[in-house]
Amino acid sequence: MRAYTGTFVKSDGKNRTMNFVRLNDLPQQFLDTKTAGGVGPKLSEGQEVVWDLERNAFRVFNWTTTVGDVAEETVPESTII
């Protein structure tokens, strides 16, 4: 499974570094247990709902305010449990 580490500037001006998995990279069974299949929040352009590996929750990553590069790595699916 692909995971990413990136830093972006939050709306309050502070930097936030996040280790996350994009929804398309999450196993379908995992998504089925964590979501009710409803419509998510309306996001601004460049924002994406992701699974935060440190907080074990859905969060929003802002691609339009990234600081530096976003690194990609392969992690085992057991990382999200």
Number of C-alpha atoms within 10 A of each C-alpha: 15 15 21 17 16 19 20 21 17 15 9 6 8 8 14 14 15 21 19 26 22 17 15 10 13 17 12 11 8 13 14 10 9 11 11 9 9 6 7 9 8 7 11 9 9 11 14 15 17 20 24 21 19 11 11 12 12 17 15 17 26 21 16 12 15 17 14 9 10 15 11 14 9 9 13 9 14 7 11 18 7
